[in-house]
Amino acid sequence: MPVAGVFGLLVLAWVAVLGAFVSGVDIDRVVLGVASFLRRTLGRVSTTVARKTESDAVQRGLREFDDARGLIRNDPTRVVGAIGWAVLGMALFTLPAITTANALSTPIPLAIGFVAIPVSDLLNALPVPGGLGGVEVAMAGVFVALTSVDVAAAAVIAFCVRLCTYWFLLLLSGTGTTLLSARSA
């Protein structure tokens, strides 16, 4: 329950920040200040940073951002729809963990899946080929730490999740690309 509460608070905080941006909170001064700081520091060693943090470029980006905020203000149901789709996507993304755990008679709460899957996927940023090993170990570790699942079941659950959400997609997309390439040739 505490994990679900934290997740709920994070979602509410994100919705509040999004609401503030949509309602027209003035962020121009903050963005210009951060851009100026980045130009003075990182801009000295990177021409790309220097070019992207020029006042005109930042002002142009802020105008585009304000245009997007205007679209949302005109039709706020877009935000509600986007949040709904994001929650549905996250639930479907955690479904392999929940169903595998149930098949092993070691149920995992959906809230734990909502935390374990994205936290372990952060390890994809590490330079490990395809996140191979690190993501699965982290996912299994989170399952063991937050639930009563034993290590062996957690390893099987993590393997099945990665099989469904990563390796199967690679196989499917590779097969599709091969078939489309063969047809066009």
N, C-alpha and C positions, 0 to 999 in steps of 0.2 A: 504493500500500500504506500509506503513512503516514496518509492520510485515513481509510482503513478502520480502522486501528488507533485513531485518535482517536475515531472514531464508536463503535467497540467499547468503548473506555474510558468514554465518556460513557454508553453504555447500561448498563455494569456499575455505574458510580457511581450512576445513577438507580435501578437495581434495589437497590443497597445502601441508599440512602436510604429507598426504599419499604419494604424489609425492616425497617429500624430503626423506621419509623413503625408498621408492622404489629405488630412484636414488642412494642411498648409503651414505647418511649423516651418519657420524660416531657418534653413540650414546653410544658406549661402555663406555667411560669415565664417562658420566653422569649417566648411569645405575649403574656402579660400585660404584660411589660416593653415590648415593641414597641407594644402598644396604648396603654399609658400615655404613652409618648413621643409617639405620633401625636396623642393627645388634647391634650397640653400644647402641641404645635406647630401642626399643621394644624387641630386642633379649635377653635382660637381664631378661625379665619377661615371655617370650614365647619361649619354645624350638623349636616350629615349625618355628617361624620367624627366630630364630638363624640358624636353619638347612637350611632353604630356602635361606638365604642371605649369606651363605658361598661363598667365592670367586669361588670355583670350580663349585658349583651349578649355580651361576649367569653366569659364563663363558659358561657352557653347554647350558643354556637358550639362551644366545646371539648367540651361534653357530646355534641353531635351528632357531632362528629368522632370521639370515643371510641366512640360507638355504631357508626359506620361501620367503625372499626378492629376492633371486636368481630365484625362480620359477616365481615370478611376473615379474621380469626383462626380463626373457626369453619369456614370453607371457603376455604383458601388457593389452591385451584385457580382461583378467580375471578381472582386476580392473574395467574397464569400465562396464563389465557385472554385477559385484557385485554392483556397484553404481546404475545401471539401475534397478536391481532387488530390491534393498533397497528402491528406490524412488517409484517403483510400489507397493511394499508392504505397504509403508506408505500411499500412495494414497488409496489403498484398505482398509486399517485400518481406515481411516477417512471417507470412503464412507458412513457408516451408519449415521454419523452426518450430512453430506451434504444432503443425501436423506431425512432424517427425517425432517430437517429444511425446505427443499423445500416442503415436504408434508404439513407442517404447515404454508406455505406461509411466512416464515421468513428465507430467504436464508442466508447461512453462506458461506463466501468465503473459498475456499480450503486452502489458506494460513493460515487462522485462525484455521481451523481443524488441519493443520500440526503442529500448536503450542499447541492448547488446549488439544488434545488427549495425546501426550507424557508428557506434563507438569503435567496433572492431574494423569497420570499413575505413576508418581514418588511417589505418595502417597501410592502406594502398598507396599513401603518399611516400612511404619508405621505398628505397631503391631495391626492392625484392622483386624478382620477376613475377609479375602478375599478382603480387601480394601472397605468393605461394608460401604457405606455412604460417607466416606471422598473423594473418587475419584469422585463420582457423584456430590457432592457439589462443589468441586474444578473445575470440568469440566463446570458445569453450571455457576459458578462464572466467569470463563474465557470468556465464551460465552457472558454473560451479560456485562462484562467490555469492551470487544473488539468489540462488534457488537451492533446493535440496537434491539437485541432479548430481549423480556421481560422475567421475572424470571420464569413464568409458562412454557413458551415454552422451555426455556433453561433446565428446570428440565426434561421435557418430552424427549428432545433431548438427554440429558445425560443418562437417564434411557434406552432409546432405544439403544444407543451406547454400554452401558455395557451389555445389554441383548444380543446384536449381537456378541460382541467381547469377552465376558467373560463367561456369564452364559450359552449361547447356546453351546459354545465349551465344557464346563464342562459336560453338559447334553449329548452331542454327544459322547464325549470320554468315559464317564461313561457307556453309552448304548453299545458302541462298545466293551469296555472291558468286560462287562457282557456277551455279546453274544459270544465273543471269548472264555471266560472262560467256558461257558456252553458247547460249542462245544468240547473243549479239554477234558472236564471231561467226 
